[in-house]
Amino acid sequence: MQFLLCAVYVVFTISGVTFMKLGSMAENLKGFIVPIVNLRITGLSMVGYMCYGISFLLYTVIISKFELGYISPILSGVVQIVTLIVAFFVFKEQFSLNAGIGAAMIIAGVIIMNWKF
């Protein structure tokens, strides 16, 4: 059940950042702009903010159920790698050799940090 909670956290985190970016890029949607930072807020980006807020609440529950030094690096690594994948497929962003090497290093780092000798 705890690992299902982690999966739901990852889904809400990725959904949050994806909808925030989609909403801020959507010029055909009604919204408003926050003047000083030039941030476009639409209904789509509001969905992202809600998803990200839910993910924050889930994270507070998760860190109370796992060892912080164990779960935080794992979840951070998973979120980073899934974000890289979403950026490539949804936003057509570049996937460089450095990004691939970095993702491999994240995976290796999480494995090494949690290796039981």
C-alpha positions in Angstrom: 0.0 0.0 0.0 2.9 2.4 0.8 4.5 1.8 -2.6 1.1 2.5 -4.3 1.1 5.8 -2.4 4.5 6.5 -3.9 3.3 5.8 -7.4 0.3 8.1 -6.9 2.6 10.8 -5.7 4.8 10.5 -8.8 1.7 10.6 -11.1 0.4 13.8 -9.3 3.8 15.4 -9.4 4.4 14.8 -13.1 0.8 15.7 -13.9 1.3 18.9 -11.9 4.3 20.1 -13.7 3.0 19.0 -17.1 -0.3 20.8 -16.7 1.4 23.9 -15.4 3.6 24.1 -18.4 0.8 23.3 -20.9 -1.4 26.0 -19.3 1.3 28.6 -19.4 2.1 27.8 -23.0 -1.6 27.8 -24.2 -2.1 31.1 -25.9 -5.6 30.2 -27.1 -7.0 29.7 -23.5 -8.4 32.4 -21.4 -6.3 33.4 -18.5 -4.4 36.2 -16.9 -0.7 37.1 -16.6 1.0 37.8 -13.3 2.8 41.0 -14.2 6.2 41.0 -12.4 7.1 37.4 -13.4 5.2 37.4 -16.7 3.5 34.1 -15.7 0.4 33.1 -17.7 -2.2 31.4 -15.6 -5.1 29.5 -17.3 -7.5 26.8 -16.2 -5.1 24.2 -17.4 -2.3 25.6 -15.3 -4.7 25.7 -12.3 -5.2 21.9 -12.7 -1.4 21.6 -12.6 -1.3 23.7 -9.4 -3.9 21.5 -7.8 -2.1 18.3 -8.8 1.2 19.6 -7.5 -0.5 20.6 -4.2 -1.9 17.1 -3.9 1.5 15.7 -4.6 2.9 17.8 -1.8 0.4 16.5 0.7 1.1 12.9 -0.4 4.8 13.5 0.0 4.3 14.6 3.6 2.4 11.3 4.2 5.1 9.3 2.4 8.0 10.7 4.4 6.2 9.8 7.6 5.9 6.2 6.5 9.4 5.6 5.1 13.0 6.4 6.2 13.6 9.8 4.8 17.2 9.0 3.6 15.8 6.0 1.7 12.6 7.3 0.1 13.5 10.9 -0.7 16.3 10.1 -3.2 14.3 7.3 -4.8 11.3 9.5 -5.4 13.4 12.5 -6.5 15.2 10.3 -9.0 12.0 8.7 -10.4 10.4 12.1 -10.7 13.5 13.5 -12.6 13.6 10.7 -15.0 9.9 10.6 -15.7 10.0 14.4 -16.2 12.7 13.9 -18.7 10.6 11.4 -20.6 7.5 13.6 -20.5 9.5 16.6 -21.7 10.7 14.6 -24.7 7.4 13.1 -25.7 4.9 15.8 -24.7 6.8 19.0 -25.2 9.2 17.8 -27.9 12.2 18.9 -25.9 15.7 17.7 -26.9 17.1 14.6 -25.3 20.8 15.0 -25.2 23.6 12.6 -24.5 24.3 14.5 -21.3 20.6 14.0 -20.2 20.9 10.3 -20.8 24.2 10.1 -18.9 22.6 12.2 -16.1 19.6 9.9 -15.9 21.8 6.8 -15.7 23.8 8.5 -12.9 20.6 9.2 -11.0 19.6 5.5 -11.3 23.1 4.4 -10.3 23.2 6.8 -7.4 19.9 5.7 -6.0 20.9 2.1 -6.2 24.3 2.7 -4.6 22.7 4.8 -1.8 20.3 2.0 -1.0 22.6 -1.0 -1.4 22.7 -3.1 1.7 26.1 -4.6 2.3 
